[in-house]
Every structure is written in structure tokens, then in C-alpha cells.
Amino acid sequence: MKNLVHKIAILSFLCILLPSVLPAQEQLIFIAEQDTVAYHFMSGDELIIRAGERIVLNRNDVRYGNVHRHGGFHLVMSFSDEQGISRSVFAKHFRPLNTGGVFCEDIFIDYPIEHSDGVAIRQMSDSPIVIGDVDAMWVPYYYREVLMGQDRDRLLEIRPGLIQLQGHISGEFFPWHGTSQADIQNGRAMFYNSVVKLGLGTHIILRNILRMDFGYRVDGVISDGDQRERWPWVFLRGSEFWDRYRPGQAVTLLLYLDGEYLDIYTSSGIQVATYIRVGREFIAQYQSLIRTNTADLTNVRWPSRADGSTGVRPRGSR
């Protein structure tokens, strides 16, 4: 009898555990939504992928980086071709094979390729980038508070880990606000049909997208390539989501759209983040504030919720 009870307890535990584990072990298959190019990272050798063709993702290599050494920066993912050669593609050109839907213009933003500037901007690791011209961007809601207050040190009160970005290169000291990892890219979000990026350090590879009356429900797997312990300044570090969900684990996110606000929760009720959709002038002035501690707010348009309010709302208050 004791053995039977023990077996039932184990089976009950597995029934709870398996839904979050098994999907993470599945192959992640994506289909090209248009003709595109896959690159060999070192040589830049090109492989044409036609619309409708499939790739099987190498889960541990989803990142914001180069498709090849001189290709500029974007959200990219890698796969192995028929010869076993690893190649990189732009994530925005693919969707999950069996998804029930895709993202629409209410959340999707087609970011341009960005490029490095190793002279004007310094940073601790990877290649510094300069945010290119873009008309809109999803950023953490508190960027609004920081810009309105016109004091970049307010950001350190909210994200104290950013202070660890300061340091020395070849004997030259540079401050935390002189790095591209502290500027607007630290928390900005990207929503592509293949990958959701939530600031630096968090990439969710999508398996399914469903349009809902409140916004979207997405099922995905946290990239094994997210290096949780390496960078103390990344956006979600120290949050409940960060502590509860690990790389390689399946997760379902609920994306609540409310005017120019976006509230993100897990299906288990954890509040992940609140984002605001901002325009070109907000982006330019926020960048100026972080780098120079000065900003001109004359032409900045401030985002709001559908009812005109601002700020974070608990999930139950909707």
C-alpha cells in the first residue's frame, strides 16, 4: 500500500511538472514568411531561404547581435543547414510552424538594423550600438518618470545594478551612463512572431501566438542562451519572473494592451513588466538625458492608457 501511495504521489508530481518541461524539449521549428538570407557568421557566406521553407532552431543561440561579422545588429537566431553548418537569420522573417496567429501592428515594430560606434560609446562587453532612426519603441514605463524628472540618476534608484557598468578600458575610466547598455536599449522590448525580447538578457522563443480580446497569449521557451549570472545590470534581473523562470523552461505570457501601455503577466499570475509605446522625440531625448543629463521636453509626446491614466495597474484592477 505504501508503494502504491508513493507511486501515485510521483505521478501526481509529474503531471504538474511535465507541462512546463516537455514543451521545452520539443524541436522549435520555424517557417520563413518571406524570401530571406541565412548567413555563415565568420565568412558571411549566404544561403537563400524561400518563403515557406522551414528551419529547426538551435535553441541556445537567440540573441541581439550580428547575422555575420559585418552585418549590423538585430534580433537573430541560428540553425544548422543540411550540411550541419550553423547559420544566422533575422528573427523577424520567421514564425512558429504551428502558431494559431501572429502579432499585428498594435504591438509589432519593425526595428531597423543598428550599427556599432566603438569611439563615441563605451561599454563593458559585446559591441556598443547606436540606436538608429525609429518612429516607435516599447520601453519600460519608468523611462517616462526618468525623462520627466530630467535626472538620469533617478534611473540608478530604480535599476541600481547599472552602476556596475562603469569601469576602465586601457586605463581610461568611463561612467555607467557612458555605455550603450545603460541607454534606451537596456529595457526596450521587441515583439516578433518568432522571438519576444524583454530588455537585455531575456529572449522567449515562441511556439504559439493567439490573439485575445485583451491583447495576446503567447507560449514559448526561455532561450538557453540567456546568460543569467553574467550581467548584473540586465533589465529583469532580481524580478519574481527572473527568479521563478529559468533558461530552457516553457512559459506562457499574457500581453495586455491598454492604449499605449502594455502589461505583461505569466499565466501563473506573475507580473513581468509594464511597457509604454513611445515616439521618436521621446527616444531621442531619453538618449540625450542618459548620455549628457540634459533633455528638451518641448516636443515630447507622453504615452497614456486608453482612459488617459498612466502608471502600473495590478492585474485584478482591469
Secondary structure, 3 states (H helix, E strand, C coil): CHHHHHHHHHHHHHHHHHHHHHHHHCCCEEEECCCEEEECCCCCCEEEECCCCEEEEEEEEEEEEECCCCCCEEEEEEEECCCCCEEEEEHHHEEECCCCCCCCCCCCCCCCCEEECCCCCECCCCCCEECCCCCEEEEECHHHHHHHHCCCHHHHHHCHHHHHHCEEECCEEECHHHEHHHCHHHCCEEECCCEEEECCCCEEEEEEEEECCCEEEEEEEECCCCCCCCCCCCCCCCCHHHHHCCCCCEEEEEEEEECCEEEEEECCCCEEEEEEEEEHHHHHHHHHHHHHCCCCCCCCCCCCCCCCCCCCCCHHHC
